[in-house]
Each structure stands twice: as C-alpha cells, then as structure tokens.
Amino acid sequence: MSLDVHHLDSFLLVGSIVTLLAILAVRISSSAGLPSLLIYLLMGVALGESGLGIQFEDASAAHALGFAALAVILAEGGLTTGWRDLRGSLRIGISLATVGIAVSVTVMALAGHYLLGLSWPVAVLLGAVCSPTDAAAVFSVLRVVPLPRRLTGALEAESGLNDAPTVVLVTLVSTGTVGDHHPLVVGLIILGELVGGGLVGFLVGRGGALLMRKVALPTAGLYPLSVLTLAFLAYGAAAYVHASGFAAIYVAALVLGNSELPHRGATRSFAEGVAWLAQIGLFVMLGLLLSPSRITLNEVLMGLVAGLVLTLVARPLSVAVSSIVQPMHPRDLAFLSWAGLRGAVPVVLTTIPLALGVGGSERLFDLVFVLVVVYTALTGPTLPLVARTLRVALPEQPRDLELEAAPLERLAADLLQVTIADTSRMHGVEVAELRLPTGASVSLVIRGEQMLVPEPRTVLRHGDHLLLVTPRAQREAVERRLRQVSRGGRLAKWLHEERRRPGR
C-alpha cells in the first residue's frame, strides 16, 4: 500500500491518540506495580483484527522494528545506569547473561520437547526466546522497589547483556545452521559475538566521549541527539563486523552515560523520553501482530506449563549455577530468581523464526505471548512483597533532606538545592560546621521570604532552602556529607570516622 498525505493524516490522528492514552496508562501501571508493557500489549490487541480491525501481519517488519526499539531501550538503560551501581555485580550479571542463559535454554528445551511435545528445533527456540530477561520490564519495576546495589546491578547488567547471545542462538536455529556446528562451536560463536560487540561498544563510547568534550556544538539540543547517535553508531559498527549490536549499544551507552559530557542531564532525559516512545510503539505493534482467534485452550495451557517450568525450575537453576562466580546469600539468589522479568524481548525474538517461515513458529509466537502476559502480571506486582518477605528490600529512608540538582555546564559544576526537613539534625548547625569538600560552598540561604548570603557563623534552621555550588567531580562527596550532617548533626564527621575505626 502506497503512503500518501491522507494516510499520513490518519496515521497521525490514530497514533497521537494511542500514544497519549499509553502515556496516561503509565500512572495506572505504576500504582498497580505492573510493567507498562502489559497495558501496551493489550492496547495493540484491542486495535488489531479482533478489535478495531487494524490489520498487521508483516512478521519481517515486526522483526526489524522490534530490534530497533530494543536498541533504543538498551541505549537508554546504559545512559541512565551508574557505573558504581553496576561494577560490584558485574561478574554475576555477565554470568547470568551467558552461563545462566545456557542453563535456562537447556531446561526449557527439554521441557518443551518432553512435556509439551514440541519438535526439537521449536523446543530449542522456546528455550532461547524465553530465557533472556527484558530490560524495559526490569528497569520500570526496579524503579519502585528499594533494593541494594548488589541486586539492582546484577539485574540491570543481565538484562542489558543477555539479548546478544539469545539473538545469535535464535538466528542459528531458525536458519537451520545450528545443526552444522558442534555445540562447543556454537558456544564460541555466541561468546565471540558478545565479546566483539562489547569491545566495539567500549571503543565507540570512549572515542565518542572524547569527541563530545572537544567539539563545541552551537546549541544544547544537539548534544543529546549526538550521544544517542554515537550509541547507534556502535550498534551499526558491531553488526557490520558480525559482532553483537545489542552488546555494543549497551556498552557504548554505559561508557557515554558515565563520562563527563556537556548537558549530561538533558541527554539522559532525552534518552528516557525516546525509550518510552520506543516501548509504546514496540508493545502496541506486538499486540497488533497477535491473532487472538488463533489461540486455543491448548496454547493457553502450554503457555502456562512453560511459564511454570521457566519460573520455578529454569530460572532458579540458572541463577544458582551463575552465582558460582560471585557467591551470594540464599535470600539474594531467591529474589534474583523471582525477579527475572520477561517482557517484549521473548515476543520480539519469536518474530525471527516467524519472518523466516519456520514450521511451528506461529504456534510458538502464541505460546510465548500467553507466557509473557500471565507471568509478568504475576511476578511484577509481587516483587515488593517478595523483597520484604526475603528481607532484601532497603528500609524507607526518612525524608530529612530533600535535594535537587541542576547542571552548570560552562563551569563544569552543579547547583544543588537542599531543603532542611523538620526531622533533620542539620537544624542548629552553622554553615562552617558543614565542612563541605574543597571547592563546594553554600551561596544562598532562603528562609521564608528572606534571602540570606551566608557567613561561616550563619545557623541553619528547619525549613531553610540552601543553594550550593559544587565542582562536578565533588558532587557525590558533597551529597554524602550533607546526608551525614542531616542524620548525625554537627558531630557527624567525628561519629562517621569513629564507626570506621578498626575494633569499633
């Protein structure tokens, strides 16, 4: 069908309405603890052939658009993930994305063949498409669950890296070439693509960060666009040399997001907005691709059984084996097992055999769709309860100090706005007693209607609003010091040092 201006008008009308409704639905999904993908998938089904009648059956287009959307989501994940939150859990994250995937694929393939009666190629495809966790689902749910870094870092690293090996495996199985190689050779091919993609991403990220610091662009709006383009350059370069584009774009975005770049805050906000748009388009499109009339009771039951094996057997076993490289407490391992959220990734991966016309691929798509919807609806809302039950959730911190930041790009500094709450022990502390790191200073105190230029002996009070300027390199130390004083008062520095002495 050719596209003319009338088709464009209709597309813009329907597209804008759907996008606006999807944005408003985020509030519903957040309050319910559900990943927003469930609502978007159901919106796509409602718009499709069994609802408003929009026809979409192009598996090849779904495959291409799905990969593009996943690349955007991974780029946003890398740009917004702090390296210090990730590095402590990187070993188990990589292990989950490699060894864990191998264990999960094996278990699910055996279950698919012997329990569900699938042929070996389709059973292996079932294991491959269901094993990776979904970055969008993980990032959206973990934002509302207070967890220690060791857990969030492991889940984020896993979801950012496990797409790469599964894409290679699904492609090899779908094209029938996996049977031409020894399993060890297949494993080496997957490992080579993952390592190659990571290396390309690292090089592009480092080179791009250096370039962005040297080039003075004429307007601030070009910096976010340039950073995201660099991430996609890593994807394209890796794909060109037959390495993993998904690993490359995640690593490149991770490097760029943790580099000192101009307008870093605006870049992250831009990437987050684009990623939300990609999620909405991706999930609605996958919902459109589904034919509800094709799903029988048998497919539903098979999806439930496959999900049960995945949740209660394959995932816990893969986590247990992966933890050999980085032993963790059984409570942490239990939470990692339950928090292996699936989302769009398994459904997108099924479009590969669907586009290639593999026998049984339509049945596989329907089965995986049922699995994703049912078990994401089950695990997503229960994560906070499971975290509290296993005692891995962090306690809610009292709001004794409210802190916001704005970048001062030309000065390579940040402006911090601090509000002293009624429960803060900063009340009665003099400005000099804050003992801020070198280069940071309190520039203004706002008290009611008054604006005070502080002196060293100025006493802070409940309800005061402070404006601080800090060099960007010192920002974390400044925030840490402010929270120490807010919780410990003027003796916070001495008390903090006492607790750290040996034998105390």
Secondary structure by P-SEA (a helix, b strand, c coil): ccccaaaaaaaaaaaaaaaaaaaaaaaaaaaacccaaaaaaaaaaaacccccccccccaaaaaaaaaaaaaaaaaaaaaaccccccccaaaaaaaaacaaaaaaaaaaaaaaaccccccaaaaaaaaaaaccccaaaaaaaaccccccaaaaaaaaaaaacaaaaaaaaaaaaaacccccccaaaaaaaaaaaaaaaaaaaaaaaaaaaaaaaacccccaaaaaaaaaaaaaaaaaaaaaacccaaaaaaaaaaaaaaccccaaaaaaaaaaaaaaaaaaaaaaaaaaacccccccaaaaaaaaaaaaaaaccaaaaaaaaaaccccccaaaaaaaaaaccccaaaaaaaaaaaaacccaaaaaaaaaaaaaaaaaaacccaaaaaaaaaccccccccccbbbbbbbcccccbbbbbbbbcccccccccccccccccccccccbbbcccccccccccccccccbbbbbbbcccaaaaaaaaaaaaaacccaaaaaaaaaacccc
